[in-house]
C-alpha cells in the first residue's frame, strides 16, 4: 500500500496521520503541493523566513 502524505492546514507539516501531531485537533489534507525538508531549523534561512522551528517535511502550498 502506498503511503499518502497529508499536510496540516495550520503549520503545513507533512504527516501520514489524519490529525496534526503538533496541533492535535487540526485535521490534515491531501491537497498540497511542493515541500521543504528542514533538518536544522536554527541554521536555515528558509526555515526562519517560513517560521519553522521544528525539523520535518513541510508543504509549500496547502489548499484549504
mmCIF file of the N, C-alpha and C atoms, coordinates in Angstrom:
data_MODEL
# 
_entry.id   MODEL 
# 
loop_
_atom_site.group_PDB 
_atom_site.id 
_atom_site.type_symbol 
_atom_site.label_atom_id 
_atom_site.label_alt_id 
_atom_site.label_comp_id 
_atom_site.label_asym_id 
_atom_site.label_entity_id 
_atom_site.label_seq_id 
_atom_site.pdbx_PDB_ins_code 
_atom_site.Cartn_x 
_atom_site.Cartn_y 
_atom_site.Cartn_z 
_atom_site.occupancy 
_atom_site.B_iso_or_equiv 
_atom_site.pdbx_formal_charge 
_atom_site.auth_seq_id 
_atom_site.auth_comp_id 
_atom_site.auth_asym_id 
_atom_site.auth_atom_id 
_atom_site.pdbx_PDB_model_num 
ATOM 1   N N  . UNK A 1 1  ? 0.840  -1.178 0.000  1.00 0.00 ? 1  UNK A N  1 
ATOM 2   C CA . UNK A 1 1  ? 0.000  0.000  0.000  1.00 0.00 ? 1  UNK A CA 1 
ATOM 3   C C  . UNK A 1 1  ? 0.891  1.250  0.000  1.00 0.00 ? 1  UNK A C  1 
ATOM 4   N N  . UNK A 1 2  ? 0.503  2.228  -0.765 1.00 0.00 ? 2  UNK A N  1 
ATOM 5   C CA . UNK A 1 2  ? 1.262  3.460  -0.893 1.00 0.00 ? 2  UNK A CA 1 
ATOM 6   C C  . UNK A 1 2  ? 0.979  4.396  0.281  1.00 0.00 ? 2  UNK A C  1 
ATOM 7   N N  . UNK A 1 3  ? 2.032  4.953  0.874  1.00 0.00 ? 3  UNK A N  1 
ATOM 8   C CA . UNK A 1 3  ? 1.863  5.909  1.958  1.00 0.00 ? 3  UNK A CA 1 
ATOM 9   C C  . UNK A 1 3  ? 1.495  7.269  1.364  1.00 0.00 ? 3  UNK A C  1 
ATOM 10  N N  . UNK A 1 4  ? 0.430  7.875  1.879  1.00 0.00 ? 4  UNK A N  1 
ATOM 11  C CA . UNK A 1 4  ? -0.028 9.171  1.393  1.00 0.00 ? 4  UNK A CA 1 
ATOM 12  C C  . UNK A 1 4  ? 0.282  10.214 2.452  1.00 0.00 ? 4  UNK A C  1 
ATOM 13  N N  . UNK A 1 5  ? 1.039  11.231 2.063  1.00 0.00 ? 5  UNK A N  1 
ATOM 14  C CA . UNK A 1 5  ? 1.347  12.314 2.987  1.00 0.00 ? 5  UNK A CA 1 
ATOM 15  C C  . UNK A 1 5  ? 0.232  13.344 2.960  1.00 0.00 ? 5  UNK A C  1 
ATOM 16  N N  . UNK A 1 6  ? -0.088 13.852 4.127  1.00 0.00 ? 6  UNK A N  1 
ATOM 17  C CA . UNK A 1 6  ? -1.120 14.879 4.281  1.00 0.00 ? 6  UNK A CA 1 
ATOM 18  C C  . UNK A 1 6  ? -0.499 16.062 4.999  1.00 0.00 ? 6  UNK A C  1 
ATOM 19  N N  . UNK A 1 7  ? -0.985 17.251 4.713  1.00 0.00 ? 7  UNK A N  1 
ATOM 20  C CA . UNK A 1 7  ? -0.439 18.471 5.306  1.00 0.00 ? 7  UNK A CA 1 
ATOM 21  C C  . UNK A 1 7  ? -1.402 19.064 6.317  1.00 0.00 ? 7  UNK A C  1 
ATOM 22  N N  . UNK A 1 8  ? -0.848 19.545 7.419  1.00 0.00 ? 8  UNK A N  1 
ATOM 23  C CA . UNK A 1 8  ? -1.637 20.268 8.418  1.00 0.00 ? 8  UNK A CA 1 
ATOM 24  C C  . UNK A 1 8  ? -2.044 21.608 7.806  1.00 0.00 ? 8  UNK A C  1 
ATOM 25  N N  . UNK A 1 9  ? -3.285 21.997 7.982  1.00 0.00 ? 9  UNK A N  1 
ATOM 26  C CA . UNK A 1 9  ? -3.768 23.254 7.419  1.00 0.00 ? 9  UNK A CA 1 
ATOM 27  C C  . UNK A 1 9  ? -3.206 24.464 8.149  1.00 0.00 ? 9  UNK A C  1 
ATOM 28  N N  . UNK A 1 10 ? -2.738 24.271 9.363  1.00 0.00 ? 10 UNK A N  1 
ATOM 29  C CA . UNK A 1 10 ? -2.239 25.378 10.173 1.00 0.00 ? 10 UNK A CA 1 
ATOM 30  C C  . UNK A 1 10 ? -0.728 25.567 10.019 1.00 0.00 ? 10 UNK A C  1 
ATOM 31  N N  . UNK A 1 11 ? 0.072  24.509 10.247 1.00 0.00 ? 11 UNK A N  1 
ATOM 32  C CA . UNK A 1 11 ? 1.536  24.644 10.238 1.00 0.00 ? 11 UNK A CA 1 
ATOM 33  C C  . UNK A 1 11 ? 2.193  24.051 8.994  1.00 0.00 ? 11 UNK A C  1 
ATOM 34  N N  . UNK A 1 12 ? 1.424  23.350 8.137  1.00 0.00 ? 12 UNK A N  1 
ATOM 35  C CA . UNK A 1 12 ? 1.897  22.762 6.883  1.00 0.00 ? 12 UNK A CA 1 
ATOM 36  C C  . UNK A 1 12 ? 2.837  21.567 7.061  1.00 0.00 ? 12 UNK A C  1 
ATOM 37  N N  . UNK A 1 13 ? 2.927  21.011 8.250  1.00 0.00 ? 13 UNK A N  1 
ATOM 38  C CA . UNK A 1 13 ? 3.731  19.816 8.495  1.00 0.00 ? 13 UNK A CA 1 
ATOM 39  C C  . UNK A 1 13 ? 3.148  18.643 7.716  1.00 0.00 ? 13 UNK A C  1 
ATOM 40  N N  . UNK A 1 14 ? 3.995  17.870 7.042  1.00 0.00 ? 14 UNK A N  1 
ATOM 41  C CA . UNK A 1 14 ? 3.540  16.699 6.308  1.00 0.00 ? 14 UNK A CA 1 
ATOM 42  C C  . UNK A 1 14 ? 3.590  15.471 7.214  1.00 0.00 ? 14 UNK A C  1 
ATOM 43  N N  . UNK A 1 15 ? 2.512  14.698 7.207  1.00 0.00 ? 15 UNK A N  1 
ATOM 44  C CA . UNK A 1 15 ? 2.384  13.519 8.048  1.00 0.00 ? 15 UNK A CA 1 
ATOM 45  C C  . UNK A 1 15 ? 1.468  12.509 7.370  1.00 0.00 ? 15 UNK A C  1 
ATOM 46  N N  . UNK A 1 16 ? 1.479  11.282 7.832  1.00 0.00 ? 16 UNK A N  1 
ATOM 47  C CA . UNK A 1 16 ? 0.562  10.263 7.332  1.00 0.00 ? 16 UNK A CA 1 
ATOM 48  C C  . UNK A 1 16 ? -0.710 10.199 8.180  1.00 0.00 ? 16 UNK A C  1 
ATOM 49  N N  . UNK A 1 17 ? -0.750 10.941 9.283  1.00 0.00 ? 17 UNK A N  1 
ATOM 50  C CA . UNK A 1 17 ? -1.876 10.908 10.211 1.00 0.00 ? 17 UNK A CA 1 
ATOM 51  C C  . UNK A 1 17 ? -3.048 11.747 9.706  1.00 0.00 ? 17 UNK A C  1 
ATOM 52  N N  . UNK A 1 18 ? -4.242 11.491 10.267 1.00 0.00 ? 18 UNK A N  1 
ATOM 53  C CA . UNK A 1 18 ? -5.433 12.255 9.904  1.00 0.00 ? 18 UNK A CA 1 
ATOM 54  C C  . UNK A 1 18 ? -5.522 13.576 10.657 1.00 0.00 ? 18 UNK A C  1 
ATOM 55  N N  . UNK A 1 19 ? -4.764 13.694 11.746 1.00 0.00 ? 19 UNK A N  1 
ATOM 56  C CA . UNK A 1 19 ? -4.697 14.946 12.502 1.00 0.00 ? 19 UNK A CA 1 
ATOM 57  C C  . UNK A 1 19 ? -3.234 15.324 12.692 1.00 0.00 ? 19 UNK A C  1 
ATOM 58  N N  . UNK A 1 20 ? -2.976 16.602 12.854 1.00 0.00 ? 20 UNK A N  1 
ATOM 59  C CA . UNK A 1 20 ? -1.607 17.094 13.011 1.00 0.00 ? 20 UNK A CA 1 
ATOM 60  C C  . UNK A 1 20 ? -1.031 16.642 14.356 1.00 0.00 ? 20 UNK A C  1 
ATOM 61  N N  . UNK A 1 21 ? 0.197  16.077 14.363 1.00 0.00 ? 21 UNK A N  1 
ATOM 62  C CA . UNK A 1 21 ? 0.799  15.654 15.634 1.00 0.00 ? 21 UNK A CA 1 
ATOM 63  C C  . UNK A 1 21 ? 1.186  16.836 16.521 1.00 0.00 ? 21 UNK A C  1 
ATOM 64  N N  . UNK A 1 22 ? 1.315  18.019 15.955 1.00 0.00 ? 22 UNK A N  1 
ATOM 65  C CA . UNK A 1 22 ? 1.661  19.209 16.739 1.00 0.00 ? 22 UNK A CA 1 
ATOM 66  C C  . UNK A 1 22 ? 0.408  19.884 17.286 1.00 0.00 ? 22 UNK A C  1 
ATOM 67  N N  . UNK A 1 23 ? -0.619 20.044 16.433 1.00 0.00 ? 23 UNK A N  1 
ATOM 68  C CA . UNK A 1 23 ? -1.827 20.764 16.829 1.00 0.00 ? 23 UNK A CA 1 
ATOM 69  C C  . UNK A 1 23 ? -2.953 19.855 17.303 1.00 0.00 ? 23 UNK A C  1 
ATOM 70  N N  . UNK A 1 24 ? -2.801 18.561 17.238 1.00 0.00 ? 24 UNK A N  1 
ATOM 71  C CA . UNK A 1 24 ? -3.775 17.610 17.785 1.00 0.00 ? 24 UNK A CA 1 
ATOM 72  C C  . UNK A 1 24 ? -5.165 17.677 17.201 1.00 0.00 ? 24 UNK A C  1 
ATOM 73  N N  . UNK A 1 25 ? -5.829 18.802 17.303 1.00 0.00 ? 25 UNK A N  1 
ATOM 74  C CA . UNK A 1 25 ? -7.210 18.913 16.853 1.00 0.00 ? 25 UNK A CA 1 
ATOM 75  C C  . UNK A 1 25 ? -7.325 19.369 15.400 1.00 0.00 ? 25 UNK A C  1 
ATOM 76  N N  . UNK A 1 26 ? -6.227 19.775 14.781 1.00 0.00 ? 26 UNK A N  1 
ATOM 77  C CA . UNK A 1 26 ? -6.252 20.278 13.411 1.00 0.00 ? 26 UNK A CA 1 
ATOM 78  C C  . UNK A 1 26 ? -6.205 19.115 12.416 1.00 0.00 ? 26 UNK A C  1 
ATOM 79  N N  . UNK A 1 27 ? -7.196 19.040 11.525 1.00 0.00 ? 27 UNK A N  1 
ATOM 80  C CA . UNK A 1 27 ? -7.239 17.986 10.517 1.00 0.00 ? 27 UNK A CA 1 
ATOM 81  C C  . UNK A 1 27 ? -6.211 18.256 9.424  1.00 0.00 ? 27 UNK A C  1 
ATOM 82  N N  . UNK A 1 28 ? -5.800 17.197 8.744  1.00 0.00 ? 28 UNK A N  1 
ATOM 83  C CA . UNK A 1 28 ? -4.848 17.314 7.648  1.00 0.00 ? 28 UNK A CA 1 
ATOM 84  C C  . UNK A 1 28 ? -5.567 17.146 6.311  1.00 0.00 ? 28 UNK A C  1 
ATOM 85  N N  . UNK A 1 29 ? -4.911 17.551 5.240  1.00 0.00 ? 29 UNK A N  1 
ATOM 86  C CA . UNK A 1 29 ? -5.493 17.464 3.910  1.00 0.00 ? 29 UNK A CA 1 
ATOM 87  C C  . UNK A 1 29 ? -4.484 16.884 2.921  1.00 0.00 ? 29 UNK A C  1 
ATOM 88  N N  . UNK A 1 30 ? -4.999 16.220 1.885  1.00 0.00 ? 30 UNK A N  1 
ATOM 89  C CA . UNK A 1 30 ? -4.149 15.691 0.834  1.00 0.00 ? 30 UNK A CA 1 
ATOM 90  C C  . UNK A 1 30 ? -3.925 16.726 -0.264 1.00 0.00 ? 30 UNK A C  1 
ATOM 91  N N  . UNK A 1 31 ? -4.547 17.884 -0.164 1.00 0.00 ? 31 UNK A N  1 
ATOM 92  C CA . UNK A 1 31 ? -4.438 18.940 -1.174 1.00 0.00 ? 31 UNK A CA 1 
ATOM 93  C C  . UNK A 1 31 ? -3.300 19.885 -0.845 1.00 0.00 ? 31 UNK A C  1 
ATOM 94  N N  . UNK A 1 32 ? -2.095 19.507 -1.235 1.00 0.00 ? 32 UNK A N  1 
ATOM 95  C CA . UNK A 1 32 ? -0.920 20.338 -1.015 1.00 0.00 ? 32 UNK A CA 1 
ATOM 96  C C  . UNK A 1 32 ? 0.024  20.168 -2.200 1.00 0.00 ? 32 UNK A C  1 
ATOM 97  N N  . UNK A 1 33 ? 0.965  21.102 -2.325 1.00 0.00 ? 33 UNK A N  1 
ATOM 98  C CA . UNK A 1 33 ? 1.941  20.981 -3.410 1.00 0.00 ? 33 UNK A CA 1 
ATOM 99  C C  . UNK A 1 33 ? 3.293  21.509 -2.954 1.00 0.00 ? 33 UNK A C  1 
ATOM 100 N N  . UNK A 1 34 ? 4.355  20.902 -3.454 1.00 0.00 ? 34 UNK A N  1 
ATOM 101 C CA . UNK A 1 34 ? 5.721  21.274 -3.110 1.00 0.00 ? 34 UNK A CA 1 
ATOM 102 C C  . UNK A 1 34 ? 6.032  20.988 -1.657 1.00 0.00 ? 34 UNK A C  1 
ATOM 103 N N  . UNK A 1 35 ? 7.312  20.763 -1.357 1.00 0.00 ? 35 UNK A N  1 
ATOM 104 C CA . UNK A 1 35 ? 7.657  20.548 0.043  1.00 0.00 ? 35 UNK A CA 1 
ATOM 105 C C  . UNK A 1 35 ? 9.073  20.996 0.340  1.00 0.00 ? 35 UNK A C  1 
ATOM 106 N N  . UNK A 1 36 ? 9.308  21.280 1.611  1.00 0.00 ? 36 UNK A N  1 
ATOM 107 C CA . UNK A 1 36 ? 10.620 21.628 2.140  1.00 0.00 ? 36 UNK A CA 1 
ATOM 108 C C  . UNK A 1 36 ? 11.018 20.542 3.119  1.00 0.00 ? 36 UNK A C  1 
ATOM 109 N N  . UNK A 1 37 ? 12.279 20.156 3.103  1.00 0.00 ? 37 UNK A N  1 
ATOM 110 C CA . UNK A 1 37 ? 12.803 19.228 4.098  1.00 0.00 ? 37 UNK A CA 1 
ATOM 111 C C  . UNK A 1 37 ? 13.736 20.035 4.989  1.00 0.00 ? 37 UNK A C  1 
ATOM 112 N N  . UNK A 1 38 ? 13.333 20.252 6.225  1.00 0.00 ? 38 UNK A N  1 
ATOM 113 C CA . UNK A 1 38 ? 14.093 21.062 7.173  1.00 0.00 ? 38 UNK A CA 1 
ATOM 114 C C  . UNK A 1 38 ? 14.700 20.131 8.213  1.00 0.00 ? 38 UNK A C  1 
ATOM 115 N N  . UNK A 1 39 ? 16.039 20.051 8.238  1.00 0.00 ? 39 UNK A N  1 
ATOM 116 C CA . UNK A 1 39 ? 16.707 19.185 9.201  1.00 0.00 ? 39 UNK A CA 1 
ATOM 117 C C  . UNK A 1 39 ? 17.287 19.965 10.378 1.00 0.00 ? 39 UNK A C  1 
ATOM 118 N N  . UNK A 1 40 ? 17.742 21.194 10.133 1.00 0.00 ? 40 UNK A N  1 
ATOM 119 C CA . UNK A 1 40 ? 18.288 22.036 11.197 1.00 0.00 ? 40 UNK A CA 1 
ATOM 120 C C  . UNK A 1 40 ? 17.668 23.435 11.100 1.00 0.00 ? 40 UNK A C  1 
ATOM 121 N N  . UNK A 1 41 ? 16.484 23.624 11.681 1.00 0.00 ? 41 UNK A N  1 
ATOM 122 C CA . UNK A 1 41 ? 15.782 24.895 11.548 1.00 0.00 ? 41 UNK A CA 1 
ATOM 123 C C  . UNK A 1 41 ? 16.554 26.098 12.093 1.00 0.00 ? 41 UNK A C  1 
ATOM 124 N N  . UNK A 1 42 ? 17.346 25.902 13.122 1.00 0.00 ? 42 UNK A N  1 
ATOM 125 C CA . UNK A 1 42 ? 18.102 27.016 13.709 1.00 0.00 ? 42 UNK A CA 1 
ATOM 126 C C  . UNK A 1 42 ? 19.168 27.537 12.758 1.00 0.00 ? 42 UNK A C  1 
ATOM 127 N N  . UNK A 1 43 ? 19.651 26.688 11.856 1.00 0.00 ? 43 UNK A N  1 
ATOM 128 C CA . UNK A 1 43 ? 20.722 27.056 10.926 1.00 0.00 ? 43 UNK A CA 1 
ATOM 129 C C  . UNK A 1 43 ? 20.188 27.444 9.544  1.00 0.00 ? 43 UNK A C  1 
ATOM 130 N N  . UNK A 1 44 ? 18.889 27.341 9.318  1.00 0.00 ? 44 UNK A N  1 
ATOM 131 C CA . UNK A 1 44 ? 18.306 27.513 7.993  1.00 0.00 ? 44 UNK A CA 1 
ATOM 132 C C  . UNK A 1 44 ? 17.661 28.882 7.803  1.00 0.00 ? 44 UNK A C  1 
ATOM 133 N N  . UNK A 1 45 ? 18.079 29.574 6.763  1.00 0.00 ? 45 UNK A N  1 
ATOM 134 C CA . UNK A 1 45 ? 17.473 30.865 6.417  1.00 0.00 ? 45 UNK A CA 1 
ATOM 135 C C  . UNK A 1 45 ? 16.048 30.668 5.921  1.00 0.00 ? 45 UNK A C  1 
ATOM 136 N N  . UNK A 1 46 ? 15.834 29.612 5.142  1.00 0.00 ? 46 UNK A N  1 
ATOM 137 C CA . UNK A 1 46 ? 14.492 29.319 4.617  1.00 0.00 ? 46 UNK A CA 1 
ATOM 138 C C  . UNK A 1 46 ? 13.531 29.002 5.756  1.00 0.00 ? 46 UNK A C  1 
ATOM 139 N N  . UNK A 1 47 ? 13.975 28.214 6.727  1.00 0.00 ? 47 UNK A N  1 
ATOM 140 C CA . UNK A 1 47 ? 13.124 27.890 7.881  1.00 0.00 ? 47 UNK A CA 1 
ATOM 141 C C  . UNK A 1 47 ? 12.784 29.147 8.662  1.00 0.00 ? 47 UNK A C  1 
ATOM 142 N N  . UNK A 1 48 ? 13.735 30.045 8.809  1.00 0.00 ? 48 UNK A N  1 
ATOM 143 C CA . UNK A 1 48 ? 13.483 31.299 9.525  1.00 0.00 ? 48 UNK A CA 1 
ATOM 144 C C  . UNK A 1 48 ? 12.434 32.141 8.792  1.00 0.00 ? 48 UNK A C  1 
ATOM 145 N N  . UNK A 1 49 ? 12.537 32.225 7.474  1.00 0.00 ? 49 UNK A N  1 
ATOM 146 C CA . UNK A 1 49 ? 11.566 33.003 6.691  1.00 0.00 ? 49 UNK A CA 1 
ATOM 147 C C  . UNK A 1 49 ? 10.183 32.379 6.731  1.00 0.00 ? 49 UNK A C  1 
ATOM 148 N N  . UNK A 1 50 ? 10.120 31.046 6.807  1.00 0.00 ? 50 UNK A N  1 
ATOM 149 C CA . UNK A 1 50 ? 8.837  30.346 6.834  1.00 0.00 ? 50 UNK A CA 1 
ATOM 150 C C  . UNK A 1 50 ? 8.284  30.214 8.256  1.00 0.00 ? 50 UNK A C  1 
ATOM 151 N N  . UNK A 1 51 ? 9.063  30.581 9.269  1.00 0.00 ? 51 UNK A N  1 
ATOM 152 C CA . UNK A 1 51 ? 8.607  30.478 10.656 1.00 0.00 ? 51 UNK A CA 1 
ATOM 153 C C  . UNK A 1 51 ? 8.627  29.055 11.183 1.00 0.00 ? 51 UNK A C  1 
ATOM 154 N N  . UNK A 1 52 ? 9.484  28.208 10.634 1.00 0.00 ? 52 UNK A N  1 
ATOM 155 C CA . UNK A 1 52 ? 9.567  26.805 11.034 1.00 0.00 ? 52 UNK A CA 1 
ATOM 156 C C  . UNK A 1 52 ? 10.630 26.643 12.114 1.00 0.00 ? 52 UNK A C  1 
ATOM 157 N N  . UNK A 1 53 ? 10.248 26.020 13.237 1.00 0.00 ? 53 UNK A N  1 
ATOM 158 C CA . UNK A 1 53 ? 11.183 25.817 14.343 1.00 0.00 ? 53 UNK A CA 1 
ATOM 159 C C  . UNK A 1 53 ? 11.403 24.343 14.669 1.00 0.00 ? 53 UNK A C  1 
ATOM 160 N N  . UNK A 1 54 ? 10.613 23.442 14.068 1.00 0.00 ? 54 UNK A N  1 
ATOM 161 C CA . UNK A 1 54 ? 10.711 22.010 14.320 1.00 0.00 ? 54 UNK A CA 1 
ATOM 162 C C  . UNK A 1 54 ? 11.166 21.292 13.046 1.00 0.00 ? 54 UNK A C  1 
ATOM 163 N N  . UNK A 1 55 ? 12.165 20.406 13.140 1.00 0.00 ? 55 UNK A N  1 
ATOM 164 C CA . UNK A 1 55 ? 12.602 19.669 11.947 1.00 0.00 ? 55 UNK A CA 1 
ATOM 165 C C  . UNK A 1 55 ? 11.477 18.805 11.372 1.00 0.00 ? 55 UNK A C  1 
ATOM 166 N N  . UNK A 1 56 ? 11.481 18.644 10.047 1.00 0.00 ? 56 UNK A N  1 
ATOM 167 C CA . UNK A 1 56 ? 10.484 17.804 9.404  1.00 0.00 ? 56 UNK A CA 1 
ATOM 168 C C  . UNK A 1 56 ? 10.278 18.202 7.963  1.00 0.00 ? 56 UNK A C  1 
ATOM 169 N N  . UNK A 1 57 ? 9.246  17.589 7.337  1.00 0.00 ? 57 UNK A N  1 
ATOM 170 C CA . UNK A 1 57 ? 8.882  17.928 5.975  1.00 0.00 ? 57 UNK A CA 1 
ATOM 171 C C  . UNK A 1 57 ? 7.645  18.829 6.028  1.00 0.00 ? 57 UNK A C  1 
ATOM 172 N N  . UNK A 1 58 ? 7.672  19.909 5.246  1.00 0.00 ? 58 UNK A N  1 
ATOM 173 C CA . UNK A 1 58 ? 6.603  20.889 5.250  1.00 0.00 ? 58 UNK A CA 1 
ATOM 174 C C  . UNK A 1 58 ? 6.133  21.172 3.836  1.00 0.00 ? 58 UNK A C  1 
ATOM 175 N N  . UNK A 1 59 ? 4.836  21.315 3.655  1.00 0.00 ? 59 UNK A N  1 
ATOM 176 C CA . UNK A 1 59 ? 4.273  21.673 2.355  1.00 0.00 ? 59 UNK A CA 1 
ATOM 177 C C  . UNK A 1 59 ? 4.517  23.152 2.083  1.00 0.00 ? 59 UNK A C  1 
ATOM 178 N N  . UNK A 1 60 ? 4.719  23.486 0.818  1.00 0.00 ? 60 UNK A N  1 
ATOM 179 C CA . UNK A 1 60 ? 4.886  24.888 0.454  1.00 0.00 ? 60 UNK A CA 1 
ATOM 180 C C  . UNK A 1 60 ? 3.519  25.552 0.320  1.00 0.00 ? 60 UNK A C  1 
ATOM 181 N N  . UNK A 1 61 ? 2.572  24.844 -0.318 1.00 0.00 ? 61 UNK A N  1 
ATOM 182 C CA . UNK A 1 61 ? 1.225  25.392 -0.502 1.00 0.00 ? 61 UNK A CA 1 
ATOM 183 C C  . UNK A 1 61 ? 0.199  24.366 -0.055 1.00 0.00 ? 61 UNK A C  1 
ATOM 184 N N  . UNK A 1 62 ? -0.734 24.789 0.787  1.00 0.00 ? 62 UNK A N  1 
ATOM 185 C CA . UNK A 1 62 ? -1.814 23.917 1.256  1.00 0.00 ? 62 UNK A CA 1 
ATOM 186 C C  . UNK A 1 62 ? -3.134 24.544 0.853  1.00 0.00 ? 62 UNK A C  1 
ATOM 187 N N  . UNK A 1 63 ? -3.948 23.765 0.148  1.00 0.00 ? 63 UNK A N  1 
ATOM 188 C CA . UNK A 1 63 ? -5.271 24.242 -0.233 1.00 0.00 ? 63 UNK A CA 1 
ATOM 189 C C  . UNK A 1 63 ? -6.263 23.890 0.872  1.00 0.00 ? 63 UNK A C  1 
ATOM 190 N N  . UNK A 1 64 ? -7.002 24.855 1.319  1.00 0.00 ? 64 UNK A N  1 
ATOM 191 C CA . UNK A 1 64 ? -7.971 24.654 2.397  1.00 0.00 ? 64 UNK A CA 1 
ATOM 192 C C  . UNK A 1 64 ? -9.151 23.939 1.830  1.00 0.00 ? 64 UNK A C  1 
# 
